[in-house]
């Protein structure tokens, strides 16, 4: 189990691998898991460390299910049951959800001060609530969203200079620096090796 990551990760394994992967919006994970998501940022941890006995019960249900359709049905049933048991105090803040939507819709180009103003909060309060319910501060999440948009456009064959301007970077050099900082390699090398590695950016 992991929260949002501010660096790309390369994962590998030997032999066959099968399982069920579940990807949740951060605010949905906050609601279901009952843990501040800042504690899960940039880490990989055993689900039992976060969910306790619920993780073992879900694993047992998936193992006992007859086939993939049964496993997906068991997962759906479990998530619905967990959602029904959520206490009102665990509901994500509407202001955080609004800021999350604004950042996603703009691919990280809305300034933090503008986000805070739209929420009626100070930038510091927004950062604290975002770290709790999303896992990262708005500024760190915005960096990832901007880079993810740039990766999509570069992969589609766009010109780096045009992409840098359209994705909120100062110039092409700024895009290259952000690429290297967040992925560990410059854009050209990242794109060249992407087909050979299971690399991704959370966001």
N, C-alpha and C positions, 0 to 999 in steps of 0.2 A: 504494500500500500504506500502511496506517496501523495504529497500535495503538489502544488505548482513548483516548477523548477525555473531557476534563473540562468541555468547553463544547460547546453545540450548534453545528452548522455548517449553513450554507445553501449548497447547491451548485446551479449552473445551467449550461446549455450551450445553444448555438444549433445548430439542425439536428437530424438524426437521430443516434441513438447506439445501438450494440449491442455486446454483449460478454458475458463470463462473470464474474459476481461470486461470490467465495468468502468466506464468513464462517466463521471458526474460533473456537472457545473460546480465550482467551488462552494457557492452558497447552498447548493443542495446537499453537498457533503457535510457542511457545517450543521445543517438542519438535522440530518440523519445520524451523524456520528457523535454529536454532542461534545466535540473537542475544538478548542481554538485552532484554526487551520494554520496559524503562524508556526505552530509546533511541528507541522508536517511539511513545511516548505523546504525544498532542497534536500529531502531525506527519503530513504526507502526503509520501510519498517514492516514487521510482521503484522498482518491485520489483527491478530489476537491482542497486540499491544494497544490497539485503539478500540476495538469492538468487544474485547473480552470473550465470554462464552458465546456471544452471537456469531462470532467468526467460526468457531468450531461447529456450531449447529448448522450454519449455512454450508460449510464444507461437507458435512455429513449428508445433508439433503441433496447436494449436487452429486455426490458420489453414488447415492442410492437411486437417483432418478434413472428411468429407463430411456436412454438415448438423449440426443441434444434437445429435442422438443421438450422433453420432461425436465431437463436441466434449466432451460430458459423459463419454463412455467414455474419451477420452484424458485428461481431468482425473482421473478415478478411478484410472486406471492409473498416472499420474504420482504421485499422492499415496500410493498403496500402495507404490510403489517408494521414494519418499523416506522413508516410515515404516519400511520394512525396513532402511534404511541408517542409522538413528539409533543413535548410540553410547550405551551405558548411562549415560555421564556427562550426557547431555542429557535424561534422563527427569525430569519434574517431580517435586518432592518430594511424597510422600504427605501430609505435614502441610499443605503449601500447597493441595493438592487438597481436603483435608478442610475447611480454612478457607474456600476458595472456595465449596464446597458449602453450608456453614453460612450464609455471607453471602447467597448466592442464595436459599436456602430461606426465610430470614428477611426477604428484601428489604432487607438492610442494617441490621437493627435489633440484631444481636448486637454488644455492645461489643468493642472491640479487645482489651482486657485479657482478656476471657473467651475470645476466639478464641485468643490466645496461650497461655492456660492449658490449653486443650483440646489444643493442639499440643505442649505441653511446652516451649515456647520463651519467651524474653523478648519483650515487645512490640517492642523495637528489632530483634531478629533476625527476627521475623515480618515487620516492615515491609521490611527489606532483601531477604528472599527473595521477598516478594510483588512488590516493585518489579522484581526480576529476572525472575520467571517469569510474572507477570500483567501488569505494566506500570505499575500504580498501587499506592499503599499501601492497606491495608485501609480506612482512614478515608476516603480519597478515593473508593474504589470504593463504599463504603457510601452516601455522599451520592448518587451516581448511581443506585444501585439503589432508594433510597427515593424519589427524584424520579420515576424511571420508573414505579414503582408508583402514585404519586400521579397522574401523567399518565394512566395507564390508567383509574383510577377517575374522574378528572375528565371524561375523554372519554365515559365511560359515564353521566355525568349525576349523579355523587355530589355531596353537599354539601361545600364546601371545609372547613368546620370539622370535620366528621366525618372527612374524609379526612386532615386534618392530624393528628388524634389517633390514627387507625388506622395511619398510616405512620411514626410515630416522630418527628414534629415537636412542638416545644413548644406551638405554637398556630398559628392561621391566619396570623398575621403572619410567623412563622418560615418557614412554607411559602412564602409570597409572596416573602420575601427570598431563599430558596434558589432558587426558580424564576427570579427575576431574575438572580441571580448565575450560574447554570448555563446559562440559555437566552438571556439578554440582554433578556428582556422579562417583564412580570408574567403571571400565569396567564391572565387574561382575554384579553389580546392574543395570547398564544401560541396559545390554542385557536382564536381567531378567524382567525388567519393560517395555521394548520396546513395547511389544505386548499390553500393557494396556494403553499406553499414546500416544498422537499424538505429538511426539517429533521429531524434525529434526534439522539438521545442514545445514545452507545455504552454497553454494559452487558449 
